[in-house]
Amino acid sequence: MPHYQLTLPDGRAVHIRINHEALTISIAELLVYTFDLAGRLYGLFDHDVNVRRGLDGRMLARWRDANHQRARRWLDESETEAIMTRMRQDVTSVVGAFRMQGQDNRDNDVAKSMTLKVMQHALAFDYETDVQRFRHIYRPISILPPDQYQALVLQATEGCSFNTCTFCALYRDRPFRIKTPEEFATHISEVISFFGPGISMRRSIFLADANALVIPQRRLLPFMEQISHVFHLVPAEAPPSMRYKWLRQNPLAKQGVFAFVDGLSAERKDIEAFQELRQFGLRRVYIGLESGHEPLLAWLQKPSTAADMVDAVQRMKRAGLNIGVIVLLGVGGRSFAEGHVRDTATALNAMPLDGGDIIYFSPFQPDPAAPYLRIAQQAGIELPSSAFMEQQRHQILSALTLPPPPNGPKRVPYNLADFVY
């Protein structure tokens, strides 16, 4: 990976790295900017504060507070503009020093020429137009699994086909619809044009929205065919060395297709259907178990039972797919706590999860726009504390009989408040 050292006129040391995905500029070791290859600011790290910029223009700052607890907040417009102004000033200084020290395209070095080109793009980037284009191409991207935050989202559907869960309001602002093949082809073309060279930073494809695999197989396969024709998907059995080479050689190379599914939608596809999807590049499916406790799921108005979801995971695993299972910590409060812990562990233990799978533990954060708060108050159910949710996580983990990684599934946190796209 090419990298360059230089010094700014004010004495600050600069370290620049560029690869097939991104450009990073580190200034005095305490300030690091990351850009995609179109020159679009992706984020920065500034004195222990990690700031991510979303494609909608918003910025989320994350840090550890005085008690070493994770803290986060969305920056206001003036703070965002101040960051962008300082970024342009810093990059202008770096470009000047880069030229002054002879590290430009006059050296006839492709990597140096590319580095200078991306920095110049960063200075000229039109963020206002970029945000407008993003909002034209996409409906709001409400959430992704943590390992897919750098995915290339393709919206084959809009909204959620059920939208009944009392704890969720992520898709209540739009009706559910499935795009036509013509609409989806246009969407793919617009997405590729929008990202430009920056598409290489997007490592996989996420088929959105909420439960895109609800699409009937006869309508879903043409979408998967379009994706496989346009993008170079890494073969499922490729070893890590081949995988990295594959991604490095082509900006349209991706690790595969990933998607959400709910238990009821999964019930509509048999093993052969999932095997077909795997042949077209589907690699991991994410399912919101939330809880294995049937009374709690019914109270939350989930569209499927725990038994449905266990059965769905068993069939998807037999089809050769990897799985991400999401568990909500603290949901239902103390009234459902005992059954939630016991039955969730039982459901997870019934799933044939292995080293390619992930169990996500997501702390429950009630959405004010969802019915949960009103229903819980009527039922006398209190909101869970952080300590209560952490206790539940430990209780569920201690009851698991699944092998630990690397042979068993990873157990990782999933905080919705960290999501930025």
Summary of the structure (lengths in Angstrom):
residues: 421
radius of gyration: 22.9
end to end distance: 26.1
largest distance: 71.9
contacts: 1333
relative contact order: 0.10
helix: 43%
strand: 22%
